Amino acid sequence: MLDEKLTAWQMDELARAMLSLESVEEARSFFEDLFTINELQAVTQRLAVARLLRDKVTYQEIAERTGASTATISRVNRALLYGAGGYARVLTRIGTDEKTTQDKEERR
């Protein structure tokens, strides 16, 4: 559930901003402007954790591979199981696994 301090219009504005991006490059630029490096690392780590949890990787291996704490892994797992479905939807749509993602990064 959303924090009550975060209003619906603020969430909608952020969602519209993200939906307006037309390329990975635009998204990267926006994220670099929007997030601190620590926030960006936390967000990308959570997405990696979600992908690994979806792929049935153990907490221990996820912690070793991502550097995420077991508390973070547990929080992401709760979101996958009982959340709004955002992680699952995004992971399905981007259709990547860790190997594919690493291969794409190496080709850049």
PENOR-V210931 format. One record per pair of residues at least 24 apart in sequence whose C-alpha atoms are under 10 Angstrom apart, sorted by sequence separation. I is the first residue (numbers start at 1). GAP is how many residues later the second one is. D is the distance in whole Angstrom. If there is no record, write none. Layout:
BEGIN
I,GAP,D
I,GAP,D
END
This chain:
BEGIN
49,24,6
53,24,7
49,25,10
50,25,10
51,25,10
42,26,9
46,26,8
50,26,6
54,26,8
45,27,9
46,27,8
49,27,7
50,27,7
53,27,9
45,28,10
48,28,10
49,28,8
46,29,9
47,29,9
50,29,9
51,29,10
42,30,9
46,30,7
50,30,7
46,31,10
54,33,9
54,34,8
51,36,8
50,37,7
51,37,9
54,37,9
50,38,8
51,39,10
47,40,7
51,40,7
46,41,9
50,41,8
51,41,10
55,42,8
47,43,9
48,43,10
54,43,10
55,43,9
47,44,8
51,44,10
51,45,8
52,45,8
51,46,7
52,46,8
51,47,8
48,49,9
48,50,8
1,82,8
1,83,8
END
